[in-house]
Amino acid sequence: MKLFPEIGDFTERFAAGENQVVWTRLVADLDTPVSLMLKLTEARKDSFMLESVTGGEVRGRYSFMGMKPDLIWECHGQSARLNRSARFDADGWQDEPTGPLESLRALIAESRIALPPELPPMAAGLFGYLGYDMIRLVEHLPQVNPDPLGLPDAILLRPSVVLVVDGVKGEVTVVSPVWANSGLNPRAAYAQAAERVMDAVRDLDRSPSSASRDLGSNGAPAEPVSNTSHAAYLAMVEKAKDYIRAGDIFQVVPSQRWALPFDLPPFALYRALRRTNPSPYMFFFNFGGFQVVGASPEILVRVKGDTVTIRPIAGTRPRGATPAEDAALEAELLADPKERAEHLMLLDLGRNDVGRVARIGSVDPNEQFIIERYSHVMHIVSNVDGLLAEGEDPLSALLAGLPAGTVSGAPKVRAMQIIDELEVEKRGVYGGGVGYFAAQGDMDICIALRTGVVKDGTLYIQAGGGVV
């Protein structure tokens, strides 16, 4: 097994204060991403898996798995905390002296690495979620609803081992970041990273448990229980209509949360979603005390180089049983005045959100009212790009788009105030974002919808509908 880079090149760059990665590449054409996850990280606290499927049928080239974070960052309300010894001390938390956004911006900068060209951007970085309520750090939303789940508003992991599975070449790359500020000498830092890589390689020779083939529950399916009765939800909709008639808002997206018992390994839920609802953003995060599992179709905000992208999705029909029925449903969707009005509002909101951080004159709605097809549904989709203005960065772009108009409404701040009034519980993960800040500077965050939280033997799912 050959390690990259060689020790001489590594030492020279380490002495210059550069963060870098130690990595190796292996043939893995007998494995699948799921089998690798089961071997390496399924039951391991603070691990994750990310995948992508476009159009409900074309699987992305890469699958990513991360584990053994050297650092974990959390946000709770107006404060943040950091565990810089997460591999060795689960209780090594320290409160950050600055506010959460200042703390996170510094951590993103600290975690930058000039990755070698052989590796994709997601081979290192910060991975996790930033919940809906993170917007309270920048917008005045005085009412905070009860929080029965008690989850952090955000968690980001910085894995010390990342596996990149290349489905085209049948290869797996094992990557371990090395931080120049680690306090180690170059040879010790290289040796520790090499050992982490080799430990993962040894784990690849294990066999997944035979129990992992069984995705069936031990009991009869349970009925989900909502935190909002049918009558109460209808009353929410009527109240939302009153606000629209009064001119407060054009649209609002009230939601409700369901809970049901869940007795399977949480990764089984991800495997089921992967087979039945393949989506552009598929994710599984095991945070130990709870898991976040989802199959989201929609970008919240993406930054690639200096281009920021928001891609609103609004307007839905089921897929047809035949090509002719599919085409008829597409025509019906594009002709629906309610769907068109809602989508236009959210397209305008996306242009405004991009414009908040983009150079003047660079905002470009380069796709408008196109149809994208997924495994079970089709959506109206538009795309808005812009070039980041001087002084802006991926975090400011994310905050400009958070939360997406498709899960809040328009105008956004007033819609969020009304959501706080109408809904009975804090949203938490739902309506926020899941994804990563890549080590070389890109960011890709999807909207946390079609997403479940598994905690204490219960699965929580949340969904809303636009009122216009």
N, C-alpha and C positions, 0 to 999 in steps of 0.2 A: 504493500500500500504506500503510495507516494503522497507526501504532504506538500502543500503549497502555502506560502512561498518557502523557499529554502531559508535555512536559519540565518545565513549571511545577509540576505536582502531584508529579512524581518528585523534583524538587530539594527541595521543601519536606519531604517525608518522608525523603529521604536525609539532610538536615541534622538531622533529629530522631533519626537513628541507626537508622532502620527498614530491615530487609532487604525487598526487593521484587522484582518481576519485570517485564521488558519483553517484550511479546508482540504478535503479530499473528495474524489469522485469514484463511484463504483457502478458496476453493472447491476441492475435490479429488475431485469425483465421478467423474473418469476414472481415478483411481488406486485401488489396493488397499493395505492395510497392507504386504503382502509387496513390492509394487513400490516403495513408498516406502523400505522397509528396504534393498532392493537398490540404490536410488539413493544413499542417504545413509550407511549405516553397516555394511553386510554385512561388509566386510573391514577395517573400522576398529577398531583396538585400543581396548579400554575403551568398548564400546558395548553396547546391550542392546535387547531387544524384549519386551514383556509383553502378553499377551492373555488372554481368558477365554471359555469356552464352557460353558454350563450344560446339563445333561441330555444332553450329547453332540450337541446339535442347535441350541441357541439361542445365537448368538454375542453376547458382551457388546458394549455400545454403543461402548466406547472401546478403542483399541489405543495403546500407548505405546512410544516409541523415545527413547533417550537417548544422548548422545555428548559428546565433548570435555570430560571431567570436569576441573574446576579443582582437584579434591582427590580423593585416593584414600587410604582407610584399610585397613590390613591387621593381622591378628592372627596371631602365630606363637607357639604355646605360651603362656607367661606374659608375653609382651611384645607391644606394638603399635608400629607405625610409621606415619608419615603423610607423604604427598607433597602439599604445598600449592602446588606449581608444576607440576602434572601436565600442563597444556596445553603447557608449553614445555620441561620438563626431566624426562625419564623416569627419571632417576637422582636426583631431588631428594628422596630419602627422609631423614627424621629420626626417630630413635627417640623414642617418647613417654616423658616422665619418670614418668608414672603407670601403673598397671596397665591392662590392656585395657578392663575394664568402666568404670573411671573415665574413661578417654580417650574411649570411645564415647559415654558419657552426655553428656560435655561437647560432643562434636561434634554430637550430635542437637540439643542446646539451641542451639548456635551456628547451626545450619542451619534454624531456624524462620523461617517467613515467613507473614504474614497474607495469604493469596492472595485475589485479587478473586473475587467470587461467580461470575463467568462461567467460572472454571476449575475442573476437578475436583481433588481432593486430590493426585493423583499427578503433577501438573504440575511439581513440584519436590520434592527431597528426597534421601535416601540410598538407593541401590539395590544389591542384591548378594546374597550368601549368608553365612550363619553356620553352619559345619559342625557335625556331631555332637559333635566333640571340644571345642567351646566350653563344654560343660557341666563340663569339668574345672576351669574357673575358679571354680566354686561348689560342686562336690561332690568328695569324696575318692575318686578313682579312680587308685590308684597305678600300675597297669600300663598302659603305653602300647605298643601293638604297632608293628612296623616300618611305615614309611610310604614305599612304593616310588614313589608318585606325587609326593610332595614338594610338595603344594599348601599355600597358606596356610590356616589354620583358618577364616579369614573374610576377605572382601573387600567393601568398600562403596565405590561410586562416587558422587560428587556431580556430576552432569552440568551443564555450562554451557549445553547446548541440549537441550530436550525437545520432541518432537513428540507432540501429542495428536490422534489420528485419530478423528473422530466418524462412525461408520458409519451413524448415523441421518440426520444432516443432510448427509453428504457434504462435510465440512469438515475441514481440518487447522489446528490452532493451533500456532504455533511460539513457544516460551517460552524466555527466558533469565534466570536468576536474577541478581540484583545484590546483593552483600554490602556492608553499610555500613562494615565494617572493612577494605575493600580498599585503603585508603590513597590512593584517587583523589579528585579533586574531583567534584562531582555531574555536571557536563557531560561530563567525560571518562568517567565510569562509564556514563552513559547512552549515549554514543556507541559505546563498546566493546560494550555489550549489543545495541544496534541493529545493529551490524555483524555480530555473531554470528547474529542473527535473519535478516538479509538474505543472509548467506552460505548459510544453510540453505534459504532460499526460492529462491535461484539454483540450488542443487543439485536442487531439485524439478523443474526443467525438463530435467534429464538423462534419458537413456533407460537402463533396465537393460540389462546385457550380454545378448546373445542366448544366451550359454552358460548363463545362469541358468535357462533353460527345461529344461535337461537335468539330471535328478536321478538318472540311472543311473550305477552304478559301472563302472569300466573293466575289472574283473576278475570272476571267479566269486565268489559269496558264500563267505566264509570261515566255518569253524566256530569259535564262541567257545570260549575256553579258560578254565576256572575256576581260581581260586586255591585251591580245595578239591576234592579228589576225591570221587566219589560215596560211597565207603566212609567217608571222613573226615567227610562231612556227616552220614551216618547215625549215626556215632559221636558227633557233636556233639548230635544229637537225643536219643540215649540218655543222654548225660551230663546234658542239660537235664532229662530225665524224672527222673533220680536226684535232682537238686536239688529238683524239685517234690515227689517222694515224701518227701524229708527235711524238707519244710516251709520251705525257704529262700525259695521264690518260689511264686507262683501261675501265672505265665506268663513266658516269655522268647522273644525273636525273634532267633534266630541267622541270619546272612546269609552270602552268598558273593559274590565279585566275578568277573565275566567280562571278558575282553579279546579284541578282534578287530581286525584291520587295518581302517583306514578311510581311503579315498583321495579322498573327496568334500569340497567345501567344508562346514564344519560347519553353516552355515545351511541346507544341503540337508536335514540331519537334522531340524532344526526344521520345515521345510516339510513333510516327510513326516509327522511327528507331528501337525502341524496338520490334515492331511487325513485321517489314518487313526485318530487317537486324540484328537479334540478334548476338552479337559478344562477344569475351572474355573480352573486355574492353568497357563498356558502361558508358557514363558520361554526366552529365548536370551540368554546373556551371552558376549561375546567379550572375554576378558582378555588377549589377545595370545598368551601362551605356552600357553594352553589355553582351552577353551570349555565352558560348562555349559549343557545343553539338556534341557528336561523338559516333561512334561505331567502335573502332579500333580492328584489329585482332592481333596486334603485340606488344610484349614486346620491349621497348627501353632498359632498364636495370632493373633487379630485384635483390635485396639483401635480403636474408633470413638467419638470423644467420650470419655466416661468408662465405656463398656461394653467389657468384655473377653469374648471368645468363644473357646471351644475346641469343636471339632465332630468327635468321634471317629468314625472309619469302621472297622468290623471286621465281617466276614461277607460273603462274596462268592459270586455265582453268575454264569454267563454269561447274556447276553441270549438270549431265546427267538427262534426263527425266525418265530413267529406270536404274535399277542396272547394266545391261549390258552396256548401254551407258556410265554410270558413270565410269565403269571399263575401257572401251575403251579410254575415255578421260584421265584417270590417266596414262595409258600406253603411250599414245601420249605425255603427258606432260613430263614424265620421260625420253622419248627418244629424246626430242627436244634439239638439240645441243646448240642453243642460250640460252634456259632457263637453261640448265645445266651449261654452261659457266658462266652465270650471277650469278647463285646461288653459284657456287664454289668460285667466287671472293668474294662474300659477306660473305660466311662462313669463308674464310681466314681472311677477315677483322674483323669479329666477334671474331675469335681466337686472333687476334692481340689486339683488344680493351680490351678483358678480361685479356690478358697477361700483359697489362700496369699496372694493379692494383692487380694482383694475385701473390701468392707465386710461386716461380720457381718450375716447374714440376707439378703444380696442374691443369693446363688448360686441360680440358677434353671435346672434341667434342663428347658427348655421344649419340647423335642422328644426323644422316646425311641423307639428301635426303629422308625424309619420307613425306608422303602425309597427310595433314590435310584437313578435309572437313568442310565447313561453309554453311550457309543457301543458298547462291547463287553461290559460287565459291569453288574451291579446290586450295591449294597452296603446293609448295615444301617448307618444313620446316626443319631446322637443329637446334640443341641446343648445346650451349657451356657453361660449368660451370667452375668455378675456385674458389679457396679459397683466400679471401682477405689477402693481405700481411700486415705485421706489418706497422702501420703508415697510412694505407689507410682506408677509411670509405665510407659509401653509397654515399656521395656527390662526392668524387673523382671517384668512380665507374661510376656514372652518367656522369660526364664530360669526362671520357674515352670513353664512348659510344655515346655521343652526337655530331652531329646528327647521326642517324642510317645510315649505308651505303646504305640501301634500299631507302632513300630519298635524298642522296647526291652523292655517287659514290666512286671510288677508283682510286688512293690513295685519301684519304678523303680531306686533306687540299687543294690540287690542284683542286679537283673537286668542292669544295666550292668556291674557287676563280673564277672558270669558271662559276659557277651558278650566282655569283654576276655580272659577265660580261654579261651573256645571259639574265637573267630575268630583268623585268622592275620595280619591286616593292620589298620592304622588305618582307620577308616571314612571320614574326610574329609568330603566334601560329603554323602554318602549319610546319610540319617537326621537331618540338620540342617534348616535352613530357608532358603528363597529368597523374596525379596520386597523390601519397602521400609519405611522410616520417612519418612512424608510430611512435607512442610515445615510443614503446619499442625497437626501433632501426632498424626495417626492412624498406625497401623501395620497392615500386612497381610503375614503371613509364612506360606507354605505349607510342608508337609513335603517335603523333597527325596527323593522316591521317583518311580519311573518316570522316572528322570533319568539322563542320560549325561554323562560327561566325555570330551572329545576332547583328546588330548595326544600330540604327537610321532607323528602318523599312526596312533594307536590309539584305539579307542572302548572306554571302560570303563563297564560297567553293573553295578548291584548290586541284589540282592533277597533278602528273607528270608521266613520263615514262622513264625507263632506256634506255640509248643509249650505246651499247657495240660494 
